[in-house]
C-alpha cells in the first residue's frame, strides 16, 4: 500500500474548492477511499455524533435542519422529544396552542377568559401556574398597591 500525496490524489481527486473538506461517511470507520468523500464545510459540521438525528415523515435529518424547516425553536423541539413526544407529533404540533379552560360549565380560551375578567392573559396564566383555582384567578382583583410600590418613581 503506497502512502503518498499521489496515492491520495488517485483515491480522492483534487479538492473541489476551498469550502470543501474530507469527511468520513461512517465517522467510526477509517479514513480510506471507501469511507471518505469531499463535502462542504457547512455540511461537515452536521456530520458529528453530537447531533441529534430525527426520523420523521419518511426522512432523516438532524435537529438543526428540522428547526430550519419547521420554524419550531430548537429548545421547544428538544424539550418535546426529551419528554417522549413522537417525532412526527413534536414536529407538527403548532408552537402556540391556546389553553382552554372550563368555568361554570363554559369553556373559553385563556385569552378569552382574561378579556372576560379584565385580566391580562399572562397574569391569569401566572396565577394558575402558582396553583390558584380558576375561580380565584378570575375573580380576585389585581393588587395595584403592589405594582405602585415596586414601580420606579417618576
N, C-alpha and C positions, 0 to 999 in steps of 0.2 A: 504494500500500500504506500503510494507516494504522498508525502505531506509537503506541499509547497503551494505557493500562490498560484502557480499554473494549474495545479490539480484542483484547487478551489474554483478557479475560473472555469475549468472544464465542467465541474459539477453544478455550479450556481449561475454562471454567467456574470456579466458586469452588473453592478448596482444600477437599477433603473433611474434613480435620481437621488438628490441629497435628502429627500423626505422619506427614503426607504431604509430599512434595516433588516437584518436577518432575524427570522422568527422560527422557533421550533413549533411545529404543528401540534405535537404532543409534548407539553412542557416537562413531562417526566422522562422523556426519551433523550437520546443522544443527538448531538449536532452531526448528523450525517445527511447525505443528499436526499434520502427518502423522507426525512423528518424536518427539513428546513425549506424555507421559502423567503422571498423578498416580500416585505409588507410595509405599508405606510406606517410611519412612526405613530400617527394618531390612532391607527388600528391596533398596533402592537401593545399600546397601553391597556387595551381591553383584554388582552390575552394573558391574564395572570390568575393565579389560583386564589387571589384575594377578591376577585369579582364574583358576584352572585349571579348565577345563570338561572333564568326563569323560563320554564317551558309552558307556553300557553297559546291557544288559538292556532295550533299546528306549527308553531315556530319557536325557536330557542334564541334568546337574546340576554345580554347582561342587563342588570337592573338599570344602569345609566341609560341604555338605549330605550328601555321601556318608559323611563321617565320622560325622555325627549319625545317619544311617540304619543304618550297619553296626556302629558301635561300634569300628571299627578306628582306632587313633591316627593323627592327621594325619601324623606323621613316618614311621610304618610304611607308610601308603598312598603317600605321596610317594616314599619310598625304593623301594618295589616298582615304581612306574611309571617312575621315573628309571632303574631297572635294565632297563627294557624289557618288563616283565611286561604281558601283555594286560590291559586294564582289568577285564574280567569275572573273570579269574583273580585279579587283585590284590584285587578286592572280595569274592570268595567264599572265598578261602583262609583257613582259621582262623588266628588270630594265633599260638596256641601249637600247634606241631606237634612231637610228641615225636620226638627224634632216635633213629633205630635204628642199632645198631652190631652187627657180627658179629665174634665172637672164638671161636677154636677150633671153628668150624662152628656156633656157636649165636648166634642173633640175639635181642637184647633191646633194650628202650629204654634210653636213657642213665640214666634214673632207676632202672630195674631193675638195671642193671649196677652202679650206685652202691650200691644196697642189698646186692647180692651181695658186693661187695668191702668194704663197710663204709666207703664214701667218699661224702661229700655230693655230689649231682649237680653243684653249682656248681664244686666242686673238680675233679671229673672233667672237666667241660666246659672249665674253665680250663687243665688240663693238656693236653688235646687241642688247644685253640686255640694253645697255645705250641709245638706240634709234637711232643708226646710220642706214642710209639706207644701203641696201645690196651693192649697187654700191660704196658708200663711204667706207664701211667696207672692201671691196675687193681691192679698188684702192689706198687708202691713205697709204703712207709708214708708217712704224713703226718709232716712234720718238726715234732714237738711243741716242741722246743727253740726253734725259730724263733718260734713263736707265743708261748711263755712270755717270751722275751727282749723281744719287741716289745709285749707287752700291758701296760696300766697296772698299777702295783703297788698292792695294797690295804693 
